[in-house]
Amino acid sequence: MKPQAEIIKEIDKTSSQDSLNKPSSVARLVILPPVILFNELIIKGALFRGVPGWKKAVNTSLLCFVTEAKKYEHDYKDTSEMERDSKDFL
């Protein structure tokens, strides 16, 4: 059995490799949160639980969006300024 830290690194590596395909990353960023919102509201029945159900559904959808946005930002951020600053430092 693998240690937990090794498994986490492996998952992080594979998810990072998966997100290097830019069109699929954009699709996950744009399509996945509304799908999760629909799933929470209709399929899981949060629509019928009133305000707490709505809050949970929206928070779940926003959590998905923020997670995907961070993955996208991590993989596609502009590093030119950081590289320039590091050259000035040396």
N, C-alpha and C positions, 0 to 999 in steps of 0.2 A: 504494500500500500504506500502511495506517495505521500509525502508531507504536504500539509495544507498550503504552505508558502509556494511550493513548487507547482501545485495545481493552479493557484491563483496566477502565477507568472505565465503558465501555459495558456490559460484562458485569455489573459490580457494580450498575449502575443497573437493568438489566433483571431481574436476580435479586431486587433489592430490590422492584421493582414487582410481580413475580410473588408474592412472599411477603406482599404487602399483603392478599391474599385469605385471611383468617384460617382458615377451615375447611381449606383446602388446606395451609396451613402446619402446622396441628396434625396432619393426616393424614401429611404428609411426616415430621414429627417422630416419630410413633408407628409408622407402617407401614414406612417405608423401611429402617430399620436391621435389623429381622428378615428382610426380603426379601433384603438384602445378605448377611446371615449365612447364610441358606439357599443363596443363590447360591454363596458361597465354599465352604461345607461340601459340598454335594451336587453341584452342576454343575461346579465347578472341581476337585473331588476332594480338598479339604483334609482331609476326614474320614478319608481313608485314608493320610494322611502322618504320622499320629501327633500328638504334642504340638506340634511346630512348626507343623503345618497348622492345628490348633485355635487356637493363639495368633494366627496371621496372620488367620484368619477373624474372631475376636473383636475384634482390634485394628482391622480394616477396618470392622466394624460399628460399633464405638464411635467411630471417627473420623467416620463418617457422622452418628451421633447428635450428637456435639459440634458439628459444622459446622452442622447444622440448628438446634440449640439456640441457637447464637450468632446465626444469622440471625433466629430468632424473638425472641430477647432484644433485638437491635438494633432491630427494627421495632416491638415492642410494649412496651418497657420504660416504666415510669412516670417521667415527666420533671417531675412537679409539684415534687418536692423540689429538683431542680436549678434549676428556674425561680425558686423562692422564694429560694434562695441567691443567685442572680444578681441578683435585685431588691434583696436586702439589701446586696450588694456595691456597687451603684451608689448 
